[in-house]
Amino acid sequence: QVQLVDSGGGLVQAGGSLRLSCAASGFIFSWYPMGWFRQAPGKEREFVASINRSGGSTSYADSLKGRFTISRDNAKNTVYLQMNSLKPEDTAVYYCALDMRRTIGISTRRDEYDYWGQGTQVTVSS
């Protein structure tokens, strides 16, 4: 069955960096686009970034462009989120997600992702 395991979160000072990982299993990873979302306390889950199946096309939330980078290693069945210049407002639970509705292109819509990781907590102190 499909399994997504998020890791790499933690506590970091403002201006620091973290790299999140999402290990996937139970499906042909290289066939499908993947995404990262985040949810802060009391807020809706929001789009962070997505990547197509080959890794050649990416999309980012406008407010995060230039600080976050999504990538994938299809040989390792893993998608990554490199987060630099972190700010206290980046504090949230981060989730990777699998879009099995398409093999071409990518989506930024939460409701178009079918499977979710368990989430990893990122806390940025000021």
Salt bridges, closest charged atoms under 4 A:
GLU44 OE1 - ARG110 NH1 3.24
GLU46 OE2 - ARG38 NE 2.62
ASP62 OD1 - LYS65 NZ 3.33
ASP90 OD1 - ARG38 NH1 2.91
ASP90 OD2 - ARG67 NH1 2.76
ASP99 OD2 - ARG102 NE 2.48
ASP111 OD2 - ARG109 NH2 2.71
GLU112 OE1 - ARG102 NH2 2.54
GLU112 OE2 - ARG109 NE 3.82
ASP114 OD1 - ARG101 NE 3.00
